[in-house]
């Protein structure tokens, strides 16, 4: 399936930094679904100023006591398999460009899963050079 977002305007961020942000988020989603599940990515323009990227999984969810710590450096729920810097780095990179990141999660089956929203501002129209 191919999806083209012709109407979306550019954001000011490096390709490498955005790759790092979304690689971390998607990797966490995949890790949370050891028995498989659905991973959905939605891109939308909630207003003329920013773009929202929502990554939703059907994983095990994140315990409420861990939600507040997810962006702490070196905090991990993966034991020796995690470094605890993925989401911390993602948050730093998103905020560096004037955006924000938030996470909502549910651990109760059958609606368990996590949603990560990344919001980035568009480049002002006057600054776009074509």
RONUFI-727394 format. One line per 10 residues: number of its first residue (from 0); their letters; for each residue x, y, z of N, C-alpha, C. Coordinates in steps of 0.05 Angstrom, whole numbers. Layout:
REM residues N
NUM> a> X,Y,Z,X,Y,Z,X,Y,Z; ...
REM end
This chain:
REM residues 130
0> xxxxxxxxxx> 17,-24,0,0,0,0,18,25,0; 10,44,-16,25,69,-17,7,92,-9; 17,110,8,2,133,16,19,158,10; 7,178,-2,22,202,-9,8,225,6; 24,241,19,14,264,34,22,289,20; 10,295,-3,17,319,-18,10,345,-4; -10,345,13,-18,369,26,-2,377,50; 14,359,60,30,365,84,54,383,77; 58,403,94,81,421,90,105,409,104; 129,419,98,153,409,111,155,418,140
10> xxxxxxxxxx> 170,401,155,178,408,182,208,413,182; 218,428,201,246,433,202,259,414,221; 271,393,210,285,373,226,302,357,207; 323,345,217,340,329,200,328,301,196; 333,290,173,323,263,166,334,243,186; 359,245,193,371,227,212,359,228,240; 352,253,249,340,256,275,311,244,275; 296,250,254,269,238,253,270,208,250; 290,198,236,293,169,234,298,157,261; 315,170,277,321,161,304,296,161,322
20> xxxxxxxxxx> 280,183,320,256,186,336,236,163,330; 230,159,304,210,140,297,220,111,298; 246,107,295,257,80,299,254,71,327; 259,89,346,256,82,374,227,76,381; 209,93,372,181,89,378,171,63,366; 177,58,341,167,34,328,180,9,339; 206,11,346,219,-12,358,206,-20,384; 199,0,401,186,-5,426,159,-18,421; 144,-9,401,118,-20,395,121,-49,387; 140,-55,370,144,-83,361,152,-100,385
30> xxxxxxxxxx> 170,-90,402,178,-106,426,154,-112,444; 134,-94,445,111,-97,462,91,-117,451; 96,-127,427,77,-146,414,92,-172,407; 102,-186,427,117,-211,421,101,-232,407; 75,-232,410,58,-251,397,44,-240,372; 54,-217,363,42,-204,340,21,-184,348; 10,-171,329,-10,-151,334,-9,-130,312; -25,-110,314,-27,-89,294,-12,-64,303; 3,-53,285,17,-28,289,6,-9,268; -4,13,277,-16,33,259,-2,60,262
40> xxxxxxxxxx> 2,73,240,14,100,240,-5,118,225; -13,139,238,-31,159,226,-17,186,225; -20,199,203,-9,226,200,-32,245,194; -33,267,209,-55,286,205,-45,315,210; -61,333,200,-57,362,204,-80,372,222; -76,373,248,-98,382,265,-104,412,262; -85,426,252,-88,455,246,-67,464,226; -66,489,219,-48,499,199,-19,502,209; -15,497,235,11,502,247,29,478,251; 16,454,252,31,430,259,21,404,247
50> xxxxxxxxxx> 38,384,248,31,357,239,32,339,263; 13,320,264,13,299,285,18,272,273; 36,258,285,42,230,277,35,212,301; 15,195,297,7,177,319,16,148,312; 30,136,330,39,108,328,24,92,349; 7,73,340,-10,58,359,-4,28,356; -1,15,378,4,-14,377,-17,-29,394; -19,-55,390,-36,-72,405,-19,-90,424; 1,-77,435,19,-92,453,8,-95,481; 26,-101,499,18,-107,527,11,-82,543
60> xxxxxxxxxx> 18,-59,532,13,-34,547,35,-28,567; 34,-5,578,54,5,598,40,9,624; 50,-3,645,39,0,672,37,30,679; 16,38,692,12,66,700,36,78,715; 48,62,733,71,73,749,95,78,732; 96,66,708,119,70,690,115,93,670; 90,100,666,84,121,646,99,148,652; 99,155,678,112,180,685,142,180,683; 154,156,681,183,154,680,194,149,652; 177,146,632,186,137,606,207,155,593
70> xxxxxxxxxx> 206,180,599,225,199,586,250,204,603; 252,190,626,276,193,643,300,178,629; 323,191,629,346,177,617,353,152,633; 358,130,619,366,104,630,344,89,644; 319,99,642,296,83,653,287,63,631; 286,38,638,277,17,620,261,-4,634; 242,-15,620,226,-37,630,235,-63,617; 256,-62,601,265,-85,585,288,-100,597; 296,-93,622,318,-107,635,344,-102,619; 359,-123,615,385,-121,600,381,-116,571
80> xxxxxxxxxx> 357,-118,560,352,-114,532,349,-85,524; 346,-67,543,342,-39,537,363,-21,550; 367,2,538,386,21,549,372,44,564; 347,48,558,333,70,571,339,97,560; 351,98,536,356,125,525,340,130,499; 326,110,489,311,114,464,290,135,466; 271,133,485,250,153,487,260,179,498; 280,178,515,292,203,525,304,218,502; 319,205,485,331,218,461,309,228,442; 288,212,438,266,220,420,254,246,430
90> xxxxxxxxxx> 249,247,456,237,271,467,255,296,464; 281,292,468,299,314,465,299,324,436; 300,306,417,301,314,389,275,327,380; 252,317,389,226,329,381,224,357,393; 231,360,419,230,387,432,250,406,420; 273,396,411,293,413,398,281,429,374; 262,417,362,249,429,338,222,441,344; 216,446,370,192,460,377,168,443,379; 171,416,379,149,398,380,146,386,408; 128,366,410,125,352,435,116,323,429
100> xxxxxxxxxx> 120,306,449,114,278,447,99,270,472; 78,254,469,63,244,492,55,215,487; 51,201,509,45,173,508,20,167,525; 2,151,514,-21,140,529,-20,110,526; -28,96,547,-27,67,547,-48,54,564; -54,30,557,-74,14,571,-63,-14,574; -64,-25,598,-54,-53,603,-76,-73,605; -101,-65,604,-124,-83,607,-133,-95,581; -130,-122,579,-140,-135,555,-171,-133,554; -184,-132,532,-173,-136,505,-164,-110,492
110> xxxxxxxxxx> -166,-88,506,-159,-62,493,-131,-53,501; -113,-71,509,-86,-64,516,-72,-53,492; -53,-35,497,-37,-23,476,-27,4,484; -11,16,466,1,42,471,-2,59,447; -5,85,452,-6,105,431,15,127,437; 32,132,417,52,152,420,46,174,399; 43,198,408,37,221,390,61,240,389; 70,245,365,92,264,361,79,287,345; 83,311,356,73,336,343,96,353,336; 98,361,311,119,378,301,108,402,287
120> xxxxxxxxxx> 120,426,291,110,449,277,119,449,247; 102,460,230,109,463,202,129,486,200; 144,485,179,161,508,171,142,530,163; 145,554,172,127,576,163,128,578,133; 104,583,120,102,584,91,122,603,78; 127,625,91,146,645,80,174,634,79; 181,614,95,208,603,96,212,580,77; 191,570,64,193,547,46,203,556,19; 226,545,11,238,551,-15,234,527,-33; 223,531,-57,219,508,-75,236,511,-99
REM end
